Amino acid sequence: MRKSTLTAAIIALVLSACGSNGVSGSNSFNGTWEKAEGEPAVCRDSFTFKGDNVFEIQNSRAQGGETSSGTYKNVEENDYQFDYGGASDMFTIEIEGNSMTAQMAGSKNVCKYNKEK
C-alpha cells in the first residue's frame, strides 16, 4: 500500500513537471511587462496582465499610442489569442523568469519585455 502511494506521488510529480512549457500558469503573466527591445512600429510599449485572463496593452506612438484591453486565452502551448471585443490577435509568448518574448502571428519581429518590479 505504501509503495503504491509513493509511486503514484512520483508519477504525479513527474507529469506536472513535464507539463510546464516555460509559462507556469496565468500567475506568471500577472503584472506589467515593459518593452526592452523591439521595432516600435510592431512592438507594443507594454502588456499588463491581470487576474481572470484580463489584459491591457499600451500601443507605441508609432501604433497610435492608444490603450487596448480585453481577455486572452491559451490556444496551444505558447500561443495565445487576445480578444479586444470586435477584433483579436494571436501571439506566441514565452516567459523565462522576469523576461518575456512576444511574437504576433505572421510577423518575423520578436519583441522583448521585462517584468516591472
Secondary structure per residue as TSV (DSSP state, phi and psi in degrees):
chain	resnum	aa	ss	phi	psi
A	1	M	-	360.0	-47.2
A	2	R	H	-63.1	-40.2
A	3	K	H	-65.1	-40.5
A	4	S	H	-69.2	-34.7
A	5	T	H	-66.8	-42.7
A	6	L	H	-64.0	-41.9
A	7	T	H	-62.8	-44.4
A	8	A	H	-62.4	-40.4
A	9	A	H	-64.9	-41.0
A	10	I	H	-65.7	-42.2
A	11	I	H	-61.9	-44.6
A	12	A	H	-61.8	-40.7
A	13	L	H	-64.1	-44.6
A	14	V	H	-64.7	-44.0
A	15	L	H	-64.8	-39.2
A	16	S	H	-68.4	-34.6
A	17	A	H	-69.1	-38.6
A	18	C	H	-71.0	-25.7
A	19	G	T	-74.9	-12.2
A	20	S	-	-77.9	132.5
A	21	N	-	-124.7	35.4
A	22	G	S	96.2	-20.9
A	23	V	-	-122.1	106.8
A	24	S	-	-93.9	73.0
A	25	G	S	84.7	169.8
A	26	S	H	-66.0	-22.6
A	27	N	H	-62.7	-27.6
A	28	S	H	-65.6	-31.8
A	29	F	H	-74.3	-39.4
A	30	N	-	-48.3	132.5
A	31	G	E	120.7	-175.9
A	32	T	E	-106.1	134.4
A	33	W	E	-116.0	115.5
A	34	E	E	-95.2	141.7
A	35	K	E	-62.5	129.2
A	36	A	E	-100.4	-39.2
A	37	E	E	-161.9	152.0
A	38	G	S	148.9	160.7
A	39	E	-	-64.7	120.1
A	40	P	T	-57.7	-33.1
A	41	A	T	-73.8	-14.4
A	42	V	T	-114.1	-43.2
A	43	C	S	-85.7	134.3
A	44	R	-	-68.4	154.0
A	45	D	S	-70.0	-37.0
A	46	S	E	-159.4	156.4
A	47	F	E	-119.6	135.2
A	48	T	E	-123.0	122.5
A	49	F	E	-108.0	128.1
A	50	K	E	-113.3	175.7
A	51	G	T	-61.3	167.3
A	52	D	T	57.4	35.2
A	53	N	T	57.9	36.7
A	54	V	E	-101.6	139.5
A	55	F	E	-133.6	162.9
A	56	E	E	-139.8	132.3
A	57	I	E	-118.0	131.1
A	58	Q	E	-100.3	112.1
A	59	N	-	-74.8	152.0
A	60	S	-	-71.0	166.2
A	61	R	G	-58.2	-38.7
A	62	A	G	-63.2	-23.2
A	63	Q	G	-97.4	5.5
A	64	G	T	107.6	-14.6
A	65	G	S	76.4	-0.4
A	66	E	-	-76.7	163.9
A	67	T	E	-104.2	135.1
A	68	S	E	-120.9	149.0
A	69	S	E	-143.7	164.5
A	70	G	E	169.0	-147.4
A	71	T	E	-123.3	157.2
A	72	Y	E	-130.5	156.8
A	73	K	E	-144.6	149.1
A	74	N	E	-78.4	122.1
A	75	V	E	-93.2	-46.7
A	76	E	E	-166.3	130.3
A	77	E	T	43.8	-110.2
A	78	N	T	-101.0	16.6
A	79	D	E	-97.8	129.1
A	80	Y	E	-128.5	141.0
A	81	Q	E	-103.7	126.4
A	82	F	E	-106.0	118.8
A	83	D	E	-105.3	125.8
A	84	Y	-	-104.1	11.6
A	85	G	S	108.9	-84.2
A	86	G	S	-94.6	-6.8
A	87	A	-	-139.0	167.1
A	88	S	E	-149.7	155.9
A	89	D	E	-130.9	150.3
A	90	M	E	-108.1	134.4
A	91	F	E	-129.8	145.4
A	92	T	E	-99.3	121.2
A	93	I	E	-124.7	131.2
A	94	E	E	-127.5	134.2
A	95	I	E	-120.7	131.1
A	96	E	E	-135.6	107.5
A	97	G	T	64.2	-123.3
A	98	N	T	-101.4	20.5
A	99	S	E	-118.9	141.9
A	100	M	E	-135.3	138.8
A	101	T	E	-114.4	143.8
A	102	A	E	-135.7	132.6
A	103	Q	E	-132.7	120.7
A	104	M	E	-72.5	141.3
A	105	A	T	-55.5	132.6
A	106	G	T	87.0	-4.5
A	107	S	-	-105.2	146.5
A	108	K	-	-88.4	-14.7
A	109	N	-	-78.1	131.6
A	110	V	-	-109.8	126.1
A	111	C	E	-102.3	137.7
A	112	K	E	-111.6	138.6
A	113	Y	E	-132.5	152.5
A	114	N	E	-118.2	140.9
A	115	K	E	-73.5	130.7
A	116	E	-	-72.0	137.8
A	117	K	-	-94.7	360.0
